[in-house]
Amino acid sequence: MPNSEPQDPTAPPQWPGASPEAAPPAWVTPASGTPAQEGASPAAAPPSAAAAPSGHAVPAQGAPTYRSWQPGILPLKPLSFGDFLAVPFRAIRFNRAVMLGAPLLFTLVSAVLTVVTMWVAFNDAGLFGWSATPTVSTLGGESIALIVIAVASLLLADLFSSSIIAPGVARAVLGERIGIAVAWRQVRRRLGSLVLLYLLTFAVVCVVGAVALSPLLLLIGADGGVVALAVLLTIVACLASVPVFVAIVALQGIARALIVLEDVGIGAGLRRAFGLVKGRLWWTILIVFVAGVLINIVAAVVQQVGQIGALAASFLAPQAEVVVGIAYFLAIGLSYAVSALVTYSYLGSVYALLYIDLRMRHEGFDIDLARAAEARAAGRA
């Protein structure tokens, strides 16, 4: 419900129900302010708006300025395909603390726990002759507990790193730099919804995977001809499920950014995400697929470099088993942390940009952002 108290005309609009510290000041939902109607062109503006050279319109709060149309890392207009591949790097450079510092912090914690767990588990099992009896043994309770903690830390690092990127990108679009504490306050408010979204996505992915593998699983033990047919059907089903997997991942990324930025629950977030993607689903799948392939190639190269470094350590000191072990696990841990950092920062930016682009196309959100940028500029003048 709109606030009946008088407001400062130069104050940018806010999310309904969100505290000033919880959301970027220009992010408004369609239910507030004077948004464009569904399907309206982003160029459509109120009658009092003044035309800008780009063909769009900006509210008449003075002469249009370049700052109002590109206050941050991108022009306030729907993004092209190339923008989705290039703009994430601008966002990373602009808000380094949030885009790099926060994911690095989370991934380093999970990497340290993972490396310690691997060290303890491998020594427990005696896989490399580091224990008195060089035979594979049953893992002890300490190793099992560490494995559970390490897996939980990996999942939480994925969740936190992917979610905290959205505020960094949102503020970068408006030309604002924020710290980790500000971004974390936004994420913290919706941790429950984010965890539920994460678990729901995992469950859906498992169901789709089981359906794709069902022809092979149902015919285990049959004769050779039937098994060959089952293998063929499984391959076809797995190939057909690729766009389904990408669509699930894309919807999760957009919903995650939406939940954090709009400060809504998982139900409202999913409904909004499906509504925004409607009519642009295949375009969204293509963007996420290409961006995912590119950044995973980079991450794979980083991991390969780490593995080569780990192997090189074994040749430098072949007799010093403890030194070789420490060097090996450090190389593996560092390569994992760097590859995860690159993946989280880049793909998280792509999901946030998809959310912003879809709102521009369906809700004329570029006009809202331009109005907020002009109001902010007028307030600072």
Residue pairs with C-beta under 8 A, 6 or more apart in sequence:
1 16
2 32
9 375
10 375
10 376
10 378
10 379
11 25
11 375
11 379
12 25
12 26
12 371
12 372
12 375
12 376
13 25
13 26
13 28
13 32
13 33
13 368
13 371
13 372
14 20
14 23
14 25
14 27
14 28
15 22
15 23
15 27
15 28
15 29
15 32
15 261
15 262
15 263
16 29
16 31
16 32
17 263
18 263
21 182
21 185
22 185
22 186
22 189
22 263
23 186
23 261
23 262
23 263
24 167
24 170
24 171
24 174
24 176
24 261
25 174
25 372
25 376
26 174
26 368
26 369
26 372
26 373
26 376
27 170
27 261
27 262
28 35
28 368
29 35
29 262
30 38
30 363
33 368
34 46
35 363
35 364
35 365
35 368
36 42
36 44
36 363
36 364
36 365
36 367
38 362
38 363
39 362
40 363
40 364
41 364
42 56
42 77
42 78
42 360
42 361
42 364
42 365
42 366
42 367
43 55
43 56
43 57
44 57
44 364
44 367
45 56
45 57
45 58
45 59
45 364
45 367
46 59
48 59
48 60
49 57
49 58
49 59
49 60
49 367
50 57
50 58
50 59
50 60
50 63
50 64
51 57
52 58
52 64
52 68
52 69
53 64
54 69
54 75
54 77
56 69
56 76
56 77
56 366
56 367
56 370
57 367
58 64
58 68
58 69
58 367
58 370
58 371
58 374
59 367
59 370
59 371
59 374
61 371
61 374
61 375
61 378
62 374
62 378
65 374
65 377
67 175
67 373
67 377
68 76
68 370
68 373
68 374
68 377
69 75
69 76
69 77
69 370
70 76
71 173
71 174
71 175
71 369
71 373
71 376
71 377
72 94
72 171
72 172
72 173
72 174
72 175
72 176
73 87
73 90
73 91
73 94
73 172
73 173
73 175
74 83
74 87
74 90
74 173
74 353
76 173
76 360
76 366
76 369
76 370
76 373
77 360
77 366
78 357
78 360
78 361
78 366
79 87
79 353
79 356
79 357
79 360
81 286
81 287
83 353
84 287
84 291
84 350
84 353
84 354
84 357
85 290
85 291
85 294
87 349
87 353
88 169
88 291
88 345
88 346
88 349
88 350
88 353
89 346
90 172
91 99
91 168
91 169
91 172
91 349
91 352
91 353
92 99
92 100
92 345
92 346
92 349
94 172
94 177
95 168
95 169
95 171
95 172
95 177
95 178
97 168
97 177
97 178
97 179
97 180
98 164
98 165
98 167
98 168
98 178
98 179
98 180
98 183
99 165
99 168
99 169
99 345
99 348
99 349
100 341
100 345
101 180
102 160
102 161
102 164
102 165
102 168
102 180
102 183
102 184
103 157
103 161
103 164
103 165
103 340
103 341
103 344
103 345
103 348
104 337
104 341
105 180
106 156
106 157
106 160
106 161
107 157
107 161
107 336
107 337
107 340
107 341
107 344
108 337
109 153
109 157
110 150
110 153
110 154
110 156
110 157
111 333
111 334
111 336
111 337
111 340
112 333
113 146
113 149
113 150
113 153
114 150
114 153
114 154
114 333
114 336
115 329
115 330
115 332
115 333
116 146
116 150
117 143
117 146
117 147
117 149
117 150
118 329
118 332
119 325
119 329
120 142
120 143
120 146
121 139
121 143
121 146
121 147
122 128
122 130
122 325
123 130
123 131
124 131
124 137
124 139
124 140
124 142
124 143
125 131
125 136
125 137
125 139
125 143
126 132
126 133
126 134
126 135
126 136
126 137
127 136
128 134
128 321
128 325
129 321
130 321
130 322
130 325
139 147
155 198
157 340
158 198
158 340
158 344
159 194
159 195
159 198
160 187
161 340
161 341
161 344
161 348
162 253
162 256
162 344
162 347
162 348
162 351
163 187
163 194
163 256
163 260
163 348
164 180
164 183
164 184
164 187
164 348
165 257
165 344
165 345
165 348
165 349
165 351
165 352
166 186
166 256
166 257
166 260
166 261
166 348
166 351
166 352
166 355
167 178
167 182
167 183
167 186
167 187
167 260
167 261
168 178
168 183
169 257
169 348
169 349
169 352
169 353
169 356
170 261
170 352
170 356
171 177
171 178
173 356
173 369
174 369
174 372
174 373
174 376
175 373
186 260
186 261
186 263
187 194
187 260
189 263
190 259
190 260
190 263
190 264
190 265
193 259
193 264
193 265
193 266
193 269
194 256
194 259
194 260
196 266
197 252
197 255
197 256
197 259
197 266
197 269
197 270
198 252
200 266
201 248
201 249
201 252
204 248
205 245
205 248
208 241
208 244
208 245
208 248
209 241
210 217
211 237
211 241
212 234
212 237
212 238
212 240
212 241
213 234
213 237
213 238
214 234
214 237
215 230
215 233
215 234
215 237
216 227
216 230
216 231
216 233
216 234
218 230
219 226
219 227
219 229
219 230
220 227
222 230
243 285
243 289
246 285
246 288
246 289
246 292
247 281
247 284
247 285
249 288
249 292
250 277
250 284
250 285
250 287
250 288
250 351
250 354
251 270
251 273
251 274
251 277
253 288
253 347
253 348
253 350
253 351
253 354
254 273
254 276
254 277
254 284
254 351
254 354
254 355
254 358
255 266
255 269
255 270
255 272
255 273
256 269
256 351
257 351
257 352
257 354
257 355
258 264
258 269
258 272
258 273
258 276
258 355
259 265
259 266
259 269
261 352
261 355
262 268
262 269
262 272
264 272
275 362
276 355
276 358
276 359
276 362
277 284
277 358
280 358
280 361
284 354
284 358
287 350
287 354
288 347
288 350
288 351
288 354
291 346
291 347
291 350
292 347
295 342
295 343
295 346
295 347
296 343
298 339
298 342
299 339
299 340
299 342
299 343
300 339
302 335
302 338
302 339
302 342
303 335
303 336
303 339
305 335
306 331
306 332
306 334
306 335
306 336
306 338
306 339
307 331
307 332
307 335
309 331
309 335
310 327
310 328
310 329
310 331
310 332
313 323
313 324
313 327
313 328
313 331
314 324
314 328
316 327
317 323
317 324
317 327
318 324
356 365
359 365
360 366
